[in-house]
């Protein structure tokens, strides 16, 4: 049997089967990768920054095309109304109203700090400042069950216009808020910027590539079946020949 299994003809079958199995496995994995990549988020156009007043107004909901847009906002921070937004990436957001000088203000997330004693909290720029960042819609209020029973003074759970108008008395707020990427002039002690990636859209899975991957793996299994079939026939050959030989005549 070993002589047959390691004969040149059968060895060629072994090598051919191994090559076919490896090739089909790799081609199937490649098609599966193409299928997986097709479902990843795709980058979309990211327009140049515009003035925040062109995308949001007081008392009106933001349109969907304004969400995550790059904006600029020029005005004056009211440091006396600064709040800390709790439970944000195991730290706090710094939230300050920016007076735009037209009778309205826009909430601005100036950055992230690890604890309430961080020196960046007190480093709110005085005077005119220009903020660049991305516009976000007002957050929905958390359910009462999810909220802690009592937050420390000066802290909130959400950046919600509906809640902030009751906290910042007398401030006419535009809807939404700006997550700052930069301030000019820069503060004496800067907080860590909050990561706000550019807009993306969901990709559509190309199911055809998944079918191609399955096809290649089926071809690989078929190659293994054919290898087994030919090897089995090679092993049966000598036995069949022996049975077909006539018995020697008795003397």
C-alpha positions in Angstrom: 0.0 0.0 0.0 2.8 2.5 0.9 4.5 1.7 -2.4 1.3 2.8 -4.2 0.7 5.9 -1.9 4.2 7.2 -2.6 4.4 6.3 -6.3 5.1 9.2 -8.6 1.5 9.2 -10.0 -0.2 9.3 -6.6 2.4 11.8 -5.2 1.4 14.1 -8.1 -2.2 13.7 -7.0 -1.2 14.6 -3.4 0.5 17.7 -4.5 -2.3 18.7 -6.8 -4.9 18.3 -4.1 -2.8 20.3 -1.6 -2.3 23.1 -4.1 -6.0 23.2 -5.0 -7.0 23.2 -1.3 -4.7 26.0 -0.4 -5.6 28.1 -3.5 -9.3 27.7 -2.9 -9.0 28.5 0.8 -7.0 31.7 0.1 -9.3 32.8 -2.7 -12.4 32.2 -0.5 -10.8 34.2 2.4 -10.0 37.0 -0.1 -13.6 37.2 -1.2 -14.8 37.1 2.4 -12.5 40.0 3.1 -14.0 42.0 0.2 -17.5 41.2 1.6 -16.5 42.4 5.1 -14.9 45.6 3.8 -18.0 46.4 1.8 -20.0 46.9 5.1 -17.6 49.3 6.7 -18.6 53.0 7.1 -17.7 55.1 4.1 -16.4 58.6 4.2 -18.7 61.2 2.8 -18.2 64.8 1.7 -17.1 67.1 4.6 -18.0 70.7 3.6 -15.8 73.6 4.7 -16.7 75.3 8.0 -19.6 77.7 8.0 -20.9 80.2 10.6 -22.9 78.3 13.2 -25.8 80.8 12.9 -26.5 79.5 9.4 -27.3 76.0 10.6 -29.1 76.4 13.9 -31.7 78.8 15.4 -33.3 79.3 18.7 -36.5 77.4 19.2 -36.2 75.4 16.0 -35.0 71.8 15.4 -31.8 71.3 13.5 -32.1 69.7 10.0 -30.4 66.4 9.5 -27.9 67.8 7.0 -26.6 70.2 9.7 -25.6 67.4 12.0 -21.8 67.0 12.4 -21.1 69.9 10.1 -17.9 71.9 10.6 -18.8 75.3 12.0 -17.2 78.4 13.4 -18.7 80.5 16.2 -17.4 83.9 17.3 -18.5 85.4 20.6 -17.8 85.5 24.4 -17.8 82.7 26.9 -19.9 83.2 30.0 -17.5 81.4 32.5 -20.0 81.9 35.3 -22.4 79.5 33.7 -19.9 76.7 33.0 -21.2 73.2 33.7 -19.6 69.8 33.8 -21.2 67.0 31.9 -20.8 63.8 33.9 -20.0 60.3 32.8 -18.2 61.1 29.6 -15.4 58.6 28.8 -14.7 58.2 32.5 -14.4 61.9 32.9 -16.2 65.2 32.3 -17.0 67.5 29.5 -16.6 71.3 29.9 -19.8 73.0 28.8 -20.0 76.8 28.4 -22.5 79.0 26.7 -21.0 81.2 24.0 -22.7 84.5 23.5 -22.8 85.2 19.8 -23.5 88.9 20.2 -26.9 88.8 18.5 -29.0 88.0 21.6 -28.5 84.2 21.3 -26.0 81.7 22.6 -24.8 78.3 21.6 -23.6 75.7 24.1 -20.0 74.7 23.5 -18.2 71.6 24.7 -14.7 73.0 25.2 -13.1 69.7 26.0 -12.6 66.7 28.3 -11.0 66.5 31.8 -10.5 63.5 34.0 -11.7 65.1 37.2 -13.5 68.1 38.6 -10.3 69.6 40.0 -8.5 69.9 36.6 -7.0 73.4 36.1 -8.4 73.5 32.5 -11.9 74.0 34.0 -11.0 77.5 35.3 -9.1 78.4 32.1 -12.0 79.9 30.2 -10.8 82.5 27.7 -12.0 86.0 28.4 -13.1 88.4 25.7 -13.8 87.6 22.1 -13.0 84.1 21.0 -13.4 82.1 17.8 -14.4 78.5 18.2 -14.1 75.9 15.5 -15.7 72.5 15.8 -18.6 70.3 14.8 -22.3 70.9 15.3 -24.2 68.2 17.2 -28.0 67.9 17.8 -29.4 68.4 21.3 -29.1 65.1 23.3 -32.2 63.4 24.6 -32.9 63.4 28.3 -31.9 60.2 30.0 -34.6 58.2 31.9 -34.9 58.9 35.6 -34.0 55.3 36.3 -30.6 55.7 34.7 -29.6 58.9 36.4 -27.9 59.1 39.7 -30.1 60.3 42.5 -28.1 63.5 42.9 -25.3 65.1 40.9 -22.8 67.5 42.5 -23.6 71.2 42.0 -22.7 72.4 38.6 -23.0 69.1 36.8 -25.5 67.7 34.3 -26.0 64.4 32.6 -26.9 65.5 29.1 -26.3 68.4 26.7 -29.9 69.1 26.1 -31.4 72.5 25.1 -34.6 71.6 26.9 -32.7 71.2 30.1 -30.2 74.0 29.7 -32.8 76.7 29.3 -33.9 75.9 32.8 -30.3 75.9 34.1 -29.1 79.0 32.3 -31.8 81.4 33.2 -32.3 84.3 30.7 -30.1 82.8 28.0 -31.7 82.4 24.6 -30.2 79.2 23.3 -29.8 78.1 19.7 -30.7 74.4 19.3 -27.8 71.9 19.4 -24.3 72.4 20.6 -20.7 72.7 19.2 -18.0 70.2 20.1 -14.9 72.4 19.9 -11.8 71.3 18.0 -10.0 74.6 18.6 -10.2 78.0 20.2 -8.6 81.3 19.2 -7.0 82.7 21.3 -6.1 79.4 23.0 -6.8 79.0 26.7 -3.9 79.2 29.2 -4.6 75.5 30.1 -6.3 73.5 27.4 -8.6 70.6 28.0 -8.3 67.5 25.9 -10.3 67.9 22.7 -13.3 65.6 22.5 -12.9 63.3 19.5 -15.6 64.0 16.9 -14.9 62.1 13.7 -16.0 63.4 10.3 -19.3 62.2 8.9 -19.7 58.7 7.4 -22.4 56.6 5.9 -23.0 52.9 6.2 -21.7 50.8 3.4 -23.8 48.2 1.7 -22.7 44.6 1.9 -21.9 43.0 -1.4 -23.5 39.6 -0.9 -22.2 38.4 -4.2 -18.7 38.3 -2.7 -19.9 36.1 0.1 -21.3 33.7 -2.5 -18.0 33.7 -4.3 -16.2 32.9 -1.0 -18.6 29.9 -0.4 -18.0 28.8 -4.0 -14.2 28.7 -3.6 -14.5 26.7 -0.4 -16.9 24.2 -2.0 -14.3 23.8 -4.9 -11.7 23.1 -2.2 -13.9 20.4 -0.7 -14.5 19.0 -4.1 -10.8 18.8 -4.8 -10.4 16.8 -1.5 -13.2 14.5 -2.6 -11.6 13.9 -6.0 -8.2 13.2 -4.4 -9.8 10.6 -2.1 -11.6 9.1 -5.0 -8.5 8.7 -7.2 -6.3 7.4 -4.3 -9.0 4.9 -3.4 -9.1 3.7 -7.0 -5.3 3.5 -7.0 -5.3 1.3 -3.9 -8.1 -0.9 -5.2 -6.3 -1.5 -8.6 -3.8 -4.1 -7.5 -6.4 -6.0 -5.5 -8.8 -6.1 -8.4 -6.0 -7.3 -10.7 -5.1 -10.1 -8.3 -8.7 -11.3 -8.2 -9.0 -11.3 -12.0 -5.8 -13.5 -12.4 -6.8 -17.2 -13.1 -5.8 -19.8 -10.6 -3.0 -22.1 -11.7 -4.2 -25.5 -12.9 -3.8 -28.4 -10.6 -1.1 -30.9 -11.6 
